[in-house]
């Protein structure tokens, strides 16, 4: 890790060959000599500088190439300046912890000035838990958290569920007032990830100075937290649980999920993402991290027509391969130096030495594609090279291509597809099609990460920097790259994700390098990742939803894709060194449509309504569901010209129960259904417009 140390010095340093301009400015004040008895300096010189420093017994902290960091007593500065080979002494402006580098870049103050602070929105967090004793989540001595569902411990689960433990707002407040932390609510965030996410999303710490130094986006939102087991079914339960809490409160909801992996078809068609999509709709928004695999060689892609092919990769937990819809693959084999699995036919499976190989037919997978699945559970083979042989490939759809997308869980693919550069300041290549599988869902807002902080001050007195990782305004060196396997435009947007200072869980451990200086050390920590960018964006999106509570995913994406902003490289950094987003509101696979910007949503001029017209017929799941006795049904009718619309409710025998809508409409609408005089059961609601008919089921449960 590259370490940069900056300190203040005094007027005599102006005699050095190259002096930091800020140092020159500072040292014109008489206070400096009295205040700084020792100096932390970054030095640059020739190849002899390090030896000269050591020979003279200067206190060298780190040495890397032509740079060295030193701690120098004031009375040895003149001696330092005489060292052979020294040509630059650096200081730089003293930095201070501010999450607003990421959050405020999105112009959230435009919302605050109009009175939108998140108070009429529920913020849902599905993650590693939350440190509910953190000051960011307490207001006037009371918790801002409505409930915590810890899926990982046994106890009293939420109503309607049979696992985990639910802690109520009243129990959390009781714990806060008890003087014995965790005596009432035995919930901990031992990893710290969820607490950090929550801080960027909704945190507000009135104890900092100035008071808004470390705020998240939706600073007054109430919070619902689920500590997840990481199992997809449980995550679906968590989403449903949070949305139900929001519906009961009569508020729209934004859920942040900073979790993901590479397992799946990367087109949103798998069962988990189809189910997840069904839970979204007006007032139900999910924001997801794009993934941290942009620099990882884990994706394979070819399109040529051939009858057979060999694909090589290293040991991994899993590798999946998807054949273009309509094309075919008859058999697959896998070999390595000490074993092999041969001739697995469609819907077949064979195992050897802890390796499982499957070939599934087009009818097996929801997207209608033939797929290969490989699972490895034998670390004795971790140094092996595996060769997957595809036999009987055929271009059955006769379009001149056989697209083959493959993903491993880690960087092991021998011939990764499409490496490209984002500038000479990066030490890595980037790879397209590296989005996390769940970020490819068209019903979620997928968020990549760009750099809002390139170096950070730590509690040990050092200033740190990741070498060869870009600079401010560039894409984060880890941020996953689009598009999806179906060539859809993801990620949607980017937000600050490197480096983000946010809430620190008291139950998690941190290295000193990732803790800020006093007085922030005890409650805050630095982290980076699209996991950190996603909640930064989610906070801004929550403010959008507070103003537009009936917006669904397509509405939010439509706003973000028409009202984004670019990113900006530092002065004296060239385009060859650092690519930035220079054309916002046009899609590219790295930055999506650009960085979030709330300016247009909250300024004096209304948003052009044409931008927000629905583009397709949509009938959303009613909410709440199940309901007793009232629920709301949302639907979209595209186009500016009104069309005749009917929305009717039927029982399971097909008998008409009620006509909810029978009029000419266009745009986004909703209708209330009251089942007070009906028996519990399943009912069907049907939307008919312009020859199109859409239907869904709902449950009345008394």
Secondary structure, DSSP 8 states (H G I E B T S, - for coil): -EEE------GGGGGSSSB-HHHHHHTTSTHHHHH-SEEEEEEEE-TTHHHHHHHTT-EEEEEETTEEEEEEEGGGHHHHHTSTTEEEEE--------THHHHGGG-THHHHHTT-SSTTEEEEEEES---TTSGGGEETTEESEEEEEETTS-S---TT--SSEEEEHHHHHHHHHHSSTTSS-----SS-HHHHHHHHHH---TTSSSTTTT--SSTT-EEEEEE--S-HHHHHHHHHHHHHHHHHHT-EEEEEE----S-S-SSS-SHHHHHHHHH-BTTEEEEEE--S-TT---EEEE----SEEEEEEE--SEEEEEE-TT-B--EEEEEETTEEEEEEETTEEEEETTEEEEEE-GGGSTT---EEEEEE--GGGTT-EEEEEEES-B-TT-SS---EEEEESSS-BTT-S--B-S-TTBSS-B-SS-S-GGGG-TTSEEEEEEES-S-EE-TTS-EEE-TTB--TTBB-TT------TT------EEEEEESEEEE--TTS---GGGS--TTSTTTEEEE-SHHHHHHHHHHHHHHHHHHSTT--HHHHHHHHHHS-B-----TT--TTT--B--STTS-BTTTBT-B---HHHHSSS---GGGGS-SS-EE---BSSSBSSEEEEEEEE-SSS-EEEEEEEE-TTS-EEEEEEEEEE-EEEEEEEE-TTS-SEEEEEEEEETTEEEEEEEEE--
